[in-house]
Each structure stands twice: as structure tokens, then as C-alpha cells.
Amino acid sequence: MSTGLIIAIVVVALLLLGLLVLMPRMRAKAAEKKAQRELQGRRETVANQHRDAASQRERQAEMAEQKARIAQQQAEKERADAQLQQERATMHERGMADDELIEDHERDRFANVRGDVADRDGDGSTMDDRARAATGRDDDRDGVDDRREGAAAAGDASDYQQGRIDERRDEDSRFGRSTPAADQDRVR
């Protein structure tokens, strides 16, 4: 055998031996890379699932916030409606909405007992007349303020008594009636 053939056999043997020694390492590295790729794939899958769940919850949170805003606006509307009803009740208590209760054919029958005032200034609207009546202005069409007359007539009356007199007079003018006690106070 020739030296070249022996060298070729030794080289082939060393290569085979090297392959046998390196093969497990190469397999281990290949298995490690495969495991790494599989783990990375699992990571991405789970991360995508979490992102999807997060975006779904974000949408649900936005919907809940929208519903909360709607509910708050509905609550504010209900409060406003309740306040409107309360104002209407107050108007009816004070007799300022009697025109809603009395039909046109009944106006004459209730003319003297209605809580609202007639159109004093003849402008076709009683709203300004009602405002004057509520504030105590225009209690008399003669231009004299009855409250001043009452104070002068009361003379030495205490502040408390004068307040009671004024209170009764305001109540009488508000309801469009006159009581004997109020007339008696005016005489004093």
C-alpha cells in the first residue's frame, strides 16, 4: 500500500471519528435551536393571546365608560325632570298655574278665587303682573305702598309685630283674599 492510500484512509477515519464525535454535539445544537424556535413560537402565541384579550378588555372598558356616561346623562336628565316637576308643583301650590286647571268656559266662575292676577296693565300678558304681585309691587293701583302705610299706622308696634303684620299682608295679596285679621292690622 502506498503512503498516499494510508494517509487517505487515516484522513477518512479521522473524519468519520470526528463526525461521530461532533454528531451528538451538532444534534444537541440543532435540538437546542429547534427548542428555542418552538419556545419563541409559544411565546409569540401566548403574547398574541394576551394582546387580544387586552384589546378585548379595552373595548369592553370603553363600552362600560360609554354606558356610564349615558347613565350619568340619564340621571342628570331625571334630576332635571324631577326639578321641573317640583317647580310645577310649587307653581300650583302658589296658585301661579291656575290657568292650567281652569278651562275657558269656567273662567268666570273662578275669577275671584284664582291665585293669579288679572292683566292689570292691559298688555295681554299676566306674567309681568304675576311677577309684580309675587314681589309685592303694585299691591295697590293707587301707587301708595301699603307696607309703608302699615308701618306708619302701627306706630309703636315692635319689629316682631310689624313683621307679622307684613307677613299677613303679603300672604293676603299673594292669594288674592282679605282676612278680618289683616283688615284689623291695617286699621291699627
Backbone as ProteinMPNN parsed JSONL, in Angstrom:
{"seq_chain_A": "MSTGLIIAIVVVALLLLGLLVLMPRMRAKAAEKKAQRELQGRRETVANQHRDAASQRERQAEMAEQKARIAQQQAEKERADAQLQQERATMHERGMADDELIEDHERDRFANVRGDVADRDGDGSTMDDRARAATGRDDDRDGVDDRREGAAAAGDASDYQQGRIDERRDEDSRFGRSTPAADQDRVR", "coords_chain_A": {"N_chain_A": [[0.803, -1.144, 0.0], [0.306, 2.042, -0.554], [1.721, 5.046, 0.615], [0.155, 7.227, 0.261], [-2.327, 6.155, 0.073], [-2.634, 5.151, 2.617], [-2.59, 7.493, 4.081], [-4.903, 8.667, 3.106], [-6.761, 6.839, 4.033], [-6.436, 7.176, 6.771], [-7.136, 9.826, 7.018], [-9.821, 9.732, 6.201], [-10.746, 8.063, 8.188], [-10.269, 9.627, 10.41], [-11.985, 11.687, 9.825], [-14.418, 10.345, 9.891], [-14.362, 9.58, 12.541], [-14.301, 12.095, 13.712], [-16.744, 13.005, 12.789], [-18.394, 11.249, 14.174], [-17.857, 12.028, 16.766], [-18.499, 14.723, 16.721], [-21.099, 14.675, 15.84], [-23.141, 14.152, 17.895], [-22.931, 16.545, 19.283], [-23.63, 18.359, 17.3], [-26.224, 17.505, 16.849], [-27.283, 18.077, 19.341], [-27.019, 20.834, 19.384], [-28.681, 21.457, 17.225], [-31.078, 20.456, 18.212], [-31.362, 22.145, 20.384], [-31.605, 24.621, 19.079], [-33.981, 24.096, 17.726], [-35.713, 23.747, 19.896], [-35.486, 26.263, 20.966], [-36.611, 27.821, 18.9], [-39.199, 26.722, 18.957], [-39.984, 27.449, 21.554], [-39.87, 30.22, 21.284], [-41.888, 30.535, 19.39], [-44.083, 29.661, 20.924], [-44.029, 31.642, 22.898], [-44.645, 33.917, 21.348], [-47.213, 33.186, 20.498], [-48.63, 33.04, 22.94], [-48.232, 35.669, 23.81], [-49.598, 37.043, 21.79], [-52.184, 36.076, 22.321], [-52.593, 37.211, 24.837], [-52.437, 39.928, 24.13], [-54.666, 40.092, 22.439], [-56.684, 39.494, 24.29], [-56.282, 41.656, 25.989], [-56.898, 43.818, 24.275], [-59.562, 43.234, 23.783], [-60.622, 43.496, 26.349], [-60.076, 46.17, 26.692], [-61.786, 47.301, 24.798], [-64.195, 46.508, 25.975], [-64.005, 47.959, 28.342], [-64.093, 50.573, 27.322], [-66.68, 50.516, 26.269], [-68.103, 50.169, 28.641], [-67.45, 52.561, 29.932], [-68.673, 54.341, 28.158], [-71.339, 53.551, 28.478], [-71.587, 54.268, 31.14], [-71.306, 57.039, 30.964], [-73.605, 57.586, 29.508], [-75.512, 56.676, 31.325], [-75.038, 58.494, 33.382], [-75.762, 60.881, 32.138], [-78.452, 60.293, 31.733], [-79.264, 60.157, 34.375], [-78.833, 62.805, 35.138], [-80.703, 63.983, 33.475], [-83.035, 62.883, 34.536], [-82.905, 64.043, 37.07], [-83.212, 66.715, 36.333], [-85.776, 66.581, 35.235], [-87.17, 65.891, 37.533], [-86.729, 68.172, 39.046], [-88.036, 70.01, 37.436], [-90.68, 69.058, 37.701], [-90.961, 69.55, 40.423], [-90.829, 72.341, 40.44], [-93.131, 72.894, 38.976], [-95.012, 71.879, 40.753], [-94.637, 73.674, 42.848], [-95.458, 76.022, 41.597], [-98.173, 75.402, 41.245], [-98.928, 75.138, 43.921], [-98.647, 77.75, 44.8], [-100.555, 78.944, 43.343], [-99.983, 79.951, 40.884], [-100.328, 78.692, 38.53], [-102.934, 78.377, 37.921], [-104.364, 78.837, 35.627], [-103.929, 76.635, 34.069], [-105.503, 74.783, 35.253], [-108.074, 75.65, 35.083], [-110.639, 75.7, 32.799], [-111.563, 77.413, 29.737], [-114.344, 77.985, 29.647], [-114.929, 78.06, 32.311], [-113.803, 80.254, 33.491], [-115.117, 82.589, 34.41], [-116.447, 81.66, 36.673], [-114.382, 81.039, 38.461], [-113.115, 83.442, 38.781], [-112.79, 85.201, 40.999], [-111.378, 83.738, 42.855], [-109.038, 82.771, 41.903], [-105.49, 82.177, 41.915], [-103.73, 83.581, 40.387], [-103.071, 86.84, 39.012], [-105.067, 89.341, 37.425], [-104.775, 90.744, 34.113], [-103.325, 93.476, 34.672], [-102.009, 95.688, 33.555], [-102.89, 95.614, 30.998], [-101.518, 94.61, 28.787], [-101.82, 92.18, 27.612], [-100.468, 90.082, 28.652], [-99.977, 88.177, 31.556], [-97.767, 87.521, 32.934], [-95.815, 89.453, 33.735], [-97.405, 90.852, 35.474], [-97.9, 88.926, 37.387], [-95.344, 88.615, 38.379], [-94.934, 91.106, 39.545], [-96.885, 90.959, 41.51], [-95.908, 88.845, 43.034], [-93.561, 89.915, 44.078], [-94.55, 91.944, 45.547], [-94.824, 94.447, 44.579], [-96.941, 96.861, 43.121], [-99.129, 96.337, 44.763], [-101.209, 97.93, 45.324], [-103.167, 99.771, 43.098], [-103.258, 102.438, 43.342], [-100.815, 103.54, 43.693], [-99.682, 103.873, 46.16], [-97.667, 102.544, 48.627], [-98.656, 99.943, 50.528], [-97.278, 98.722, 52.579], [-95.672, 100.653, 53.73], [-97.648, 102.352, 54.73], [-98.772, 100.632, 56.583], [-96.686, 100.373, 58.396], [-96.496, 102.97, 59.349], [-99.027, 103.228, 60.44], [-98.932, 101.336, 62.394], [-97.376, 102.449, 64.293], [-96.068, 102.422, 67.363], [-95.534, 99.744, 67.292], [-93.812, 96.684, 67.847], [-90.84, 95.368, 66.214], [-91.194, 92.688, 65.722], [-93.998, 92.374, 65.782], [-94.663, 94.058, 63.692], [-93.457, 92.697, 61.608], [-95.046, 90.388, 61.553], [-97.456, 91.542, 60.794], [-96.803, 92.515, 58.243], [-96.21, 90.101, 57.05], [-98.7, 88.767, 57.04], [-100.106, 90.526, 55.393], [-98.678, 90.257, 52.993], [-99.214, 87.588, 52.485], [-101.967, 87.678, 52.169], [-102.196, 89.269, 49.872], [-100.911, 87.676, 48.076], [-102.566, 85.478, 47.768], [-104.814, 86.682, 46.937], [-106.894, 87.47, 48.629], [-108.712, 88.727, 51.432], [-108.445, 88.879, 54.884], [-110.201, 89.072, 58.008], [-108.412, 89.53, 60.108], [-106.232, 90.651, 58.832], [-107.379, 92.958, 57.848], [-107.941, 94.168, 60.235], [-105.376, 94.626, 61.228], [-104.511, 96.526, 59.417], [-106.095, 98.642, 60.14], [-105.154, 99.321, 62.655]], "CA_chain_A": [[0.0, 0.0, 0.0], [1.129, 3.214, -0.707], [1.643, 6.028, 1.692], [-0.967, 8.123, -0.05], [-3.549, 5.461, 0.395], [-2.706, 5.085, 4.079], [-2.949, 8.842, 4.542], [-6.298, 8.869, 2.74], [-7.573, 6.041, 4.956], [-6.348, 7.82, 8.087], [-7.917, 11.067, 6.94], [-11.219, 9.338, 6.169], [-11.046, 7.521, 9.518], [-10.351, 10.776, 11.316], [-13.215, 12.409, 9.501], [-15.527, 9.571, 10.432], [-14.271, 9.697, 14.0], [-14.7, 13.471, 14.012], [-18.186, 13.093, 12.618], [-19.024, 10.529, 15.268], [-17.7, 12.823, 17.987], [-19.191, 16.002, 16.553], [-22.5, 14.464, 15.524], [-24.025, 14.417, 19.041], [-22.905, 17.98, 19.566], [-24.42, 19.026, 16.269], [-27.62, 17.165, 17.124], [-27.678, 18.821, 20.543], [-27.198, 22.24, 18.982], [-29.865, 21.507, 16.38], [-32.235, 20.279, 19.104], [-31.445, 23.382, 21.171], [-32.155, 25.655, 18.208], [-35.363, 23.744, 17.482], [-36.433, 24.047, 21.143], [-35.522, 27.724, 21.082], [-37.619, 28.292, 17.942], [-40.505, 26.317, 19.459], [-40.291, 28.303, 22.698], [-40.159, 31.569, 20.757], [-43.22, 30.447, 18.788], [-45.058, 29.621, 22.02], [-44.037, 32.985, 23.493], [-45.389, 34.808, 20.461], [-48.615, 32.773, 20.527], [-49.214, 33.47, 24.217], [-48.228, 37.135, 23.812], [-50.718, 37.46, 20.93], [-53.419, 35.8, 23.052], [-52.72, 38.247, 25.869], [-52.748, 41.188, 23.458], [-56.064, 40.007, 22.01], [-57.515, 39.608, 25.496], [-56.165, 43.042, 26.466], [-57.652, 44.71, 23.394], [-60.978, 42.955, 24.008], [-60.986, 44.137, 27.621], [-60.041, 47.617, 26.458], [-63.057, 47.619, 24.139], [-65.249, 46.369, 26.982], [-63.881, 49.099, 29.254], [-64.612, 51.745, 26.607], [-68.135, 50.381, 26.218], [-68.599, 50.414, 30.003], [-67.343, 54.006, 30.159], [-69.728, 54.967, 27.347], [-72.609, 53.285, 29.16], [-71.594, 55.067, 32.374], [-71.605, 58.423, 30.577], [-75.03, 57.625, 29.149], [-76.277, 56.564, 32.577], [-74.901, 59.755, 34.109], [-76.604, 61.858, 31.45], [-79.844, 59.956, 32.018], [-79.521, 60.552, 35.764], [-78.954, 64.259, 35.138], [-81.992, 64.288, 32.85], [-84.071, 62.547, 35.521], [-82.856, 65.086, 38.092], [-83.802, 67.924, 35.748], [-87.22, 66.343, 35.156], [-87.694, 65.967, 38.899], [-86.727, 69.589, 39.432], [-89.127, 70.629, 36.677], [-91.925, 68.676, 38.36], [-91.005, 70.267, 41.696], [-91.163, 73.727, 40.131], [-94.543, 72.906, 38.601], [-95.775, 71.706, 41.993], [-94.557, 74.945, 43.564], [-96.334, 76.964, 40.899], [-99.556, 75.07, 41.556], [-99.164, 75.469, 45.329], [-98.759, 79.2, 44.933], [-101.675, 79.414, 42.546], [-99.471, 80.65, 39.709], [-100.639, 77.913, 37.331], [-104.371, 78.1, 37.942], [-104.899, 78.878, 34.269], [-103.86, 75.277, 33.539], [-106.538, 73.985, 35.904], [-109.391, 76.201, 34.786], [-110.912, 75.748, 31.364], [-112.057, 78.713, 29.283], [-115.748, 78.215, 29.995], [-115.037, 78.182, 33.764], [-113.046, 81.435, 33.928], [-115.961, 83.498, 35.195], [-116.77, 81.029, 37.952], [-113.225, 81.076, 39.336], [-112.457, 84.742, 38.621], [-112.457, 85.842, 42.275], [-110.594, 82.88, 43.74], [-107.802, 82.338, 41.245], [-104.258, 82.639, 42.552], [-103.011, 84.513, 39.524], [-103.667, 88.173, 38.956], [-105.571, 89.691, 36.102], [-103.868, 91.543, 33.295], [-103.527, 94.814, 35.211], [-101.531, 96.757, 32.685], [-103.585, 95.511, 29.719], [-100.616, 94.308, 27.675], [-102.121, 90.862, 27.074], [-99.667, 89.079, 29.348], [-100.091, 88.283, 33.013], [-96.509, 87.109, 33.559], [-95.226, 90.579, 34.433], [-98.304, 91.177, 36.574], [-97.65, 87.92, 38.423], [-94.053, 88.928, 38.995], [-95.156, 92.249, 40.438], [-97.66, 90.507, 42.668], [-95.053, 87.995, 43.862], [-92.577, 90.75, 44.775], [-95.249, 92.907, 46.393], [-95.013, 95.713, 43.864], [-98.286, 97.023, 42.554], [-100.169, 95.798, 45.621], [-102.324, 98.849, 45.131], [-103.055, 100.5, 41.832], [-103.251, 103.872, 43.612], [-99.432, 103.995, 43.747], [-99.234, 104.002, 47.54], [-97.166, 101.276, 49.13], [-99.381, 99.594, 51.749], [-96.36, 98.338, 53.656], [-95.269, 101.883, 54.426], [-98.814, 102.797, 55.494], [-98.912, 99.739, 57.721], [-95.646, 100.696, 59.374], [-96.853, 104.236, 59.98], [-100.23, 103.002, 61.23], [-98.608, 100.504, 63.545], [-96.834, 103.363, 65.291], [-95.073, 101.902, 68.288], [-95.508, 98.279, 67.255], [-92.449, 96.134, 67.846], [-90.418, 94.831, 64.92], [-91.81, 91.383, 65.559], [-95.399, 92.564, 65.433], [-94.713, 94.637, 62.35], [-93.144, 91.605, 60.683], [-96.24, 89.555, 61.442], [-98.439, 92.304, 60.014], [-96.349, 92.492, 56.847], [-96.311, 88.722, 56.572], [-100.103, 88.515, 56.746], [-100.492, 91.33, 54.242], [-98.104, 89.623, 51.804], [-99.945, 86.353, 52.251], [-103.28, 88.043, 51.65], [-102.086, 89.744, 48.491], [-100.463, 86.566, 47.246], [-103.695, 84.609, 47.479], [-105.912, 87.494, 46.413], [-108.021, 87.495, 49.554], [-108.556, 89.609, 52.565], [-108.969, 88.263, 56.094], [-110.534, 90.083, 59.019], [-107.225, 89.858, 60.902], [-105.411, 91.553, 58.032], [-108.065, 94.257, 57.833], [-107.801, 94.749, 61.567], [-103.998, 95.125, 61.315], [-104.41, 97.743, 58.624], [-106.78, 99.708, 60.859], [-104.327, 99.723, 63.783]], "C_chain_A": [[0.865, 1.232, 0.0], [0.848, 4.186, 0.426], [0.448, 6.946, 1.443], [-2.288, 7.477, 0.312], [-3.715, 5.381, 1.904], [-3.121, 6.451, 4.612], [-4.423, 9.088, 4.239], [-7.194, 8.094, 3.683], [-7.583, 6.687, 6.333], [-7.203, 9.089, 8.082], [-9.405, 10.723, 6.95], [-11.629, 8.83, 7.542], [-11.171, 8.655, 10.52], [-11.628, 11.58, 11.058], [-14.435, 11.669, 10.055], [-15.551, 9.663, 11.957], [-14.717, 11.1, 14.443], [-16.205, 13.649, 13.879], [-18.918, 12.387, 13.75], [-18.947, 11.332, 16.574], [-18.527, 14.11, 17.868], [-20.696, 15.843, 16.309], [-23.408, 14.682, 16.742], [-24.07, 15.902, 19.4], [-23.767, 18.743, 18.556], [-25.911, 18.746, 16.475], [-28.134, 17.959, 18.331], [-27.915, 20.287, 20.195], [-28.448, 22.389, 18.125], [-31.124, 21.362, 17.242], [-32.439, 21.54, 19.952], [-32.055, 24.498, 20.337], [-33.631, 25.385, 17.928], [-36.217, 24.081, 18.709], [-36.567, 25.561, 21.319], [-36.573, 28.315, 20.128], [-39.031, 27.942, 18.413], [-40.934, 27.185, 20.645], [-40.621, 29.726, 22.253], [-41.548, 31.599, 20.119], [-44.314, 30.425, 19.857], [-45.179, 30.995, 22.688], [-44.882, 33.938, 22.655], [-46.882, 34.473, 20.472], [-49.297, 33.271, 21.807], [-49.272, 34.992, 24.288], [-49.382, 37.666, 22.953], [-52.064, 37.212, 21.612], [-53.664, 36.868, 24.121], [-53.054, 39.603, 25.255], [-54.207, 41.211, 23.0], [-57.01, 40.176, 23.197], [-57.485, 41.047, 26.029], [-56.96, 43.997, 25.591], [-59.153, 44.484, 23.556], [-61.439, 43.609, 25.314], [-60.972, 45.656, 27.494], [-61.338, 48.073, 25.782], [-64.218, 47.534, 25.125], [-65.218, 47.538, 27.959], [-64.408, 50.373, 28.598], [-66.137, 51.7, 26.525], [-68.741, 50.675, 27.593], [-68.539, 51.904, 30.332], [-68.43, 54.748, 29.386], [-71.086, 54.778, 28.007], [-72.712, 54.101, 30.437], [-71.899, 56.527, 32.059], [-73.084, 58.572, 30.219], [-75.886, 57.563, 30.404], [-76.207, 57.86, 33.375], [-75.772, 60.832, 33.458], [-78.082, 61.574, 31.687], [-80.202, 60.366, 33.443], [-79.683, 62.067, 35.858], [-80.295, 64.68, 34.524], [-83.132, 64.008, 33.829], [-84.104, 63.592, 36.636], [-83.51, 66.364, 37.583], [-85.321, 67.768, 35.633], [-87.858, 66.435, 36.539], [-87.759, 67.415, 39.368], [-87.836, 70.342, 38.7], [-90.47, 70.308, 37.32], [-92.084, 69.4, 39.694], [-91.389, 71.73, 41.471], [-92.636, 73.849, 39.74], [-95.422, 72.772, 39.844], [-95.786, 73.001, 42.788], [-95.461, 75.98, 42.911], [-97.796, 76.686, 41.229], [-99.881, 75.389, 43.01], [-99.395, 76.957, 45.516], [-99.916, 79.78, 44.126], [-101.237, 80.137, 41.287], [-99.787, 79.899, 38.413], [-102.119, 77.547, 37.299], [-104.967, 78.108, 36.545], [-104.822, 77.501, 33.602], [-104.982, 74.409, 34.097], [-107.943, 74.408, 35.512], [-109.57, 76.292, 33.283], [-111.549, 77.084, 31.018], [-113.503, 78.977, 29.717], [-115.955, 78.363, 31.51], [-114.384, 79.445, 34.306], [-113.878, 82.367, 34.816], [-116.243, 82.942, 36.582], [-115.617, 81.136, 38.954], [-112.515, 82.424, 39.343], [-112.004, 85.331, 39.947], [-111.562, 84.994, 43.169], [-109.296, 82.393, 43.116], [-106.596, 82.928, 41.932], [-103.492, 83.609, 41.682], [-103.73, 85.853, 39.503], [-104.14, 88.434, 37.543], [-104.527, 90.517, 35.369], [-104.068, 93.009, 33.681], [-103.116, 95.918, 34.243], [-102.091, 96.662, 31.272], [-102.68, 95.207, 28.545], [-100.839, 92.919, 27.095], [-101.337, 89.749, 27.738], [-99.809, 89.279, 30.842], [-98.798, 87.911, 33.709], [-95.865, 88.262, 34.324], [-96.092, 90.995, 35.613], [-98.107, 90.194, 37.728], [-96.335, 88.209, 39.135], [-94.189, 90.106, 39.951], [-95.892, 91.814, 41.698], [-96.787, 89.663, 43.601], [-94.04, 88.815, 44.647], [-93.237, 91.791, 45.655], [-95.383, 94.258, 45.74], [-96.414, 95.725, 43.292], [-99.353, 96.381, 43.424], [-101.422, 96.659, 45.489], [-102.114, 99.563, 43.813], [-103.024, 102.009, 42.078], [-101.836, 104.425, 43.771], [-98.891, 104.152, 45.154], [-98.827, 102.627, 48.032], [-97.82, 100.989, 50.469], [-98.436, 99.241, 52.887], [-95.908, 99.562, 54.428], [-96.419, 102.402, 55.283], [-98.981, 101.943, 56.741], [-97.897, 100.055, 58.79], [-95.989, 101.989, 60.088], [-98.063, 104.05, 60.878], [-99.915, 102.203, 62.481], [-97.99, 101.338, 64.653], [-95.75, 102.718, 66.111], [-94.979, 100.386, 68.274], [-94.074, 97.792, 67.198], [-92.124, 95.601, 66.449], [-91.065, 93.481, 64.654], [-93.265, 91.52, 65.114], [-95.533, 93.121, 64.029], [-94.411, 93.578, 61.295], [-94.328, 90.689, 60.471], [-97.316, 90.236, 60.591], [-98.069, 92.253, 58.534], [-96.503, 91.093, 56.251], [-97.751, 88.384, 56.202], [-100.551, 89.274, 55.509], [-99.945, 90.713, 52.954], [-98.853, 88.346, 51.465], [-101.309, 86.652, 51.646], [-103.187, 88.48, 50.197], [-101.666, 88.615, 47.568], [-101.632, 85.689, 46.843], [-104.93, 85.382, 47.048], [-107.119, 87.526, 47.326], [-107.716, 88.44, 50.703], [-109.183, 88.932, 53.77], [-109.308, 89.353, 57.092], [-109.317, 90.484, 59.836], [-106.345, 90.837, 60.134], [-106.052, 92.927, 57.984], [-107.908, 94.96, 59.177], [-106.398, 95.324, 61.741], [-103.841, 96.407, 60.542], [-105.041, 98.93, 59.353], [-105.899, 100.217, 61.994], [-103.3, 100.694, 63.422]], "O_chain_A": [[1.978, 1.318, 0.518], [-0.182, 4.105, 1.095], [-0.194, 7.384, 2.398], [-3.224, 8.125, 0.78], [-4.825, 5.529, 2.414], [-3.943, 6.527, 5.526], [-5.122, 9.675, 5.065], [-8.244, 8.584, 4.099], [-8.623, 6.739, 6.989], [-7.91, 9.372, 9.05], [-10.175, 11.377, 7.653], [-12.726, 9.126, 8.014], [-12.06, 8.653, 11.371], [-12.257, 12.083, 11.989], [-15.352, 12.275, 10.609], [-16.606, 9.804, 12.575], [-15.427, 11.249, 15.438], [-16.858, 14.314, 14.683], [-19.944, 12.871, 14.229], [-19.875, 11.305, 17.382], [-19.178, 14.523, 18.828], [-21.47, 16.771, 16.544], [-24.409, 15.383, 16.595], [-25.115, 16.436, 19.771], [-24.524, 19.645, 18.914], [-26.75, 19.63, 16.3], [-29.265, 18.445, 18.337], [-28.88, 20.901, 20.65], [-29.196, 23.353, 18.287], [-32.113, 22.062, 17.027], [-33.575, 21.945, 20.201], [-32.916, 25.237, 20.815], [-34.441, 26.311, 17.892], [-37.31, 24.632, 18.578], [-37.601, 26.068, 21.754], [-37.333, 29.204, 20.512], [-39.95, 28.751, 18.29], [-42.088, 27.603, 20.736], [-41.538, 30.356, 22.781], [-42.294, 32.564, 20.285], [-45.343, 31.086, 19.715], [-46.278, 31.452, 23.003], [-45.722, 34.669, 23.179], [-47.72, 35.375, 20.457], [-50.386, 33.843, 21.767], [-50.256, 35.549, 24.775], [-50.059, 38.619, 23.337], [-52.978, 38.028, 21.502], [-54.78, 37.36, 24.289], [-53.867, 40.347, 25.803], [-54.898, 42.219, 23.153], [-58.002, 40.901, 23.121], [-58.505, 41.588, 26.458], [-57.628, 44.895, 26.105], [-59.934, 45.433, 23.475], [-62.516, 44.203, 25.372], [-61.774, 46.343, 28.126], [-61.912, 49.099, 26.147], [-65.114, 48.377, 25.116], [-66.263, 48.05, 28.359], [-65.094, 51.165, 29.244], [-66.804, 52.722, 26.69], [-69.767, 51.347, 27.694], [-69.463, 52.448, 30.937], [-69.037, 55.682, 29.909], [-71.884, 55.712, 28.09], [-73.792, 54.577, 30.787], [-72.65, 57.182, 32.783], [-73.728, 59.557, 30.582], [-76.863, 58.3, 30.538], [-77.197, 58.279, 33.975], [-76.439, 61.601, 34.15], [-78.879, 62.502, 31.826], [-81.301, 60.859, 33.696], [-80.561, 62.56, 36.567], [-80.937, 65.616, 35.0], [-84.074, 64.793, 33.941], [-85.176, 63.986, 37.096], [-84.264, 67.017, 38.304], [-86.065, 68.711, 35.902], [-88.948, 66.986, 36.697], [-88.726, 67.829, 40.008], [-88.494, 71.207, 39.277], [-91.31, 71.195, 37.469], [-93.184, 69.813, 40.06], [-92.184, 72.289, 42.227], [-93.308, 74.803, 40.133], [-96.438, 73.454, 39.978], [-96.817, 73.388, 43.338], [-96.152, 76.729, 43.601], [-98.571, 77.612, 41.465], [-100.979, 75.857, 43.311], [-100.246, 77.367, 46.305], [-100.213, 80.971, 44.221], [-102.027, 80.861, 40.682], [-99.542, 80.414, 37.322], [-102.506, 76.533, 36.72], [-105.977, 77.448, 36.304], [-105.574, 77.23, 32.666], [-105.367, 73.415, 33.482], [-108.886, 73.621, 35.598], [-108.752, 76.888, 32.583], [-112.019, 77.803, 31.9], [-113.833, 80.094, 30.113], [-117.039, 78.748, 31.947], [-114.424, 79.668, 35.516], [-113.4, 82.863, 35.836], [-116.27, 83.69, 37.559], [-115.846, 81.302, 40.152], [-111.407, 82.527, 39.869], [-110.921, 85.912, 40.013], [-111.034, 85.503, 44.158], [-108.536, 81.669, 43.758], [-106.651, 84.035, 42.467], [-102.682, 84.386, 42.189], [-104.876, 85.96, 39.937], [-103.666, 87.818, 36.588], [-103.522, 90.932, 35.947], [-104.89, 93.703, 33.082], [-103.785, 96.945, 34.128], [-101.809, 97.519, 30.435], [-103.034, 95.515, 27.406], [-100.123, 92.514, 26.179], [-101.532, 88.579, 27.408], [-99.768, 90.406, 31.338], [-98.718, 87.97, 34.936], [-95.411, 88.069, 35.452], [-95.575, 91.442, 36.637], [-98.143, 90.58, 38.897], [-96.234, 88.063, 40.354], [-93.62, 90.096, 41.043], [-95.565, 92.242, 42.805], [-96.913, 89.758, 44.822], [-93.694, 88.449, 45.77], [-92.557, 92.458, 46.435], [-96.013, 95.147, 46.312], [-96.988, 94.672, 43.016], [-100.375, 95.925, 42.911], [-102.546, 96.16, 45.538], [-100.988, 99.916, 43.465], [-102.794, 102.782, 41.148], [-101.659, 105.628, 43.962], [-97.733, 104.534, 45.321], [-99.567, 101.657, 47.868], [-97.578, 101.7, 51.444], [-98.775, 99.447, 54.052], [-95.776, 99.513, 55.651], [-96.211, 102.838, 56.416], [-99.29, 102.451, 57.819], [-98.215, 100.009, 59.978], [-95.798, 102.1, 61.299], [-98.132, 104.639, 61.957], [-100.564, 102.376, 63.513], [-98.072, 100.973, 65.826], [-94.642, 102.488, 65.625], [-94.385, 99.805, 69.183], [-93.222, 98.421, 66.571], [-93.012, 95.409, 65.617], [-91.436, 93.163, 63.524], [-93.7, 90.854, 64.175], [-96.408, 92.708, 63.267], [-95.024, 93.556, 60.228], [-94.594, 90.258, 59.349], [-97.99, 89.598, 59.783], [-98.914, 91.983, 57.681], [-96.881, 90.937, 55.09], [-97.994, 87.777, 55.159], [-101.283, 88.741, 54.675], [-100.647, 90.647, 51.945], [-99.098, 88.054, 50.294], [-101.754, 85.967, 50.726], [-104.022, 88.093, 49.38], [-102.035, 88.606, 46.393], [-101.693, 85.208, 45.712], [-105.983, 84.788, 46.819], [-108.253, 87.601, 46.852], [-106.581, 88.88, 50.891], [-110.319, 88.463, 53.7], [-108.752, 90.449, 57.023], [-109.189, 91.645, 60.223], [-105.775, 91.753, 60.726], [-105.363, 93.944, 58.068], [-107.764, 96.18, 59.246], [-106.238, 96.391, 62.335], [-103.105, 97.297, 60.969], [-104.595, 100.069, 59.214], [-105.89, 101.415, 62.275], [-102.527, 101.122, 64.279]]}, "name": "protein", "num_of_chains": 1, "seq": "MSTGLIIAIVVVALLLLGLLVLMPRMRAKAAEKKAQRELQGRRETVANQHRDAASQRERQAEMAEQKARIAQQQAEKERADAQLQQERATMHERGMADDELIEDHERDRFANVRGDVADRDGDGSTMDDRARAATGRDDDRDGVDDRREGAAAAGDASDYQQGRIDERRDEDSRFGRSTPAADQDRVR"}
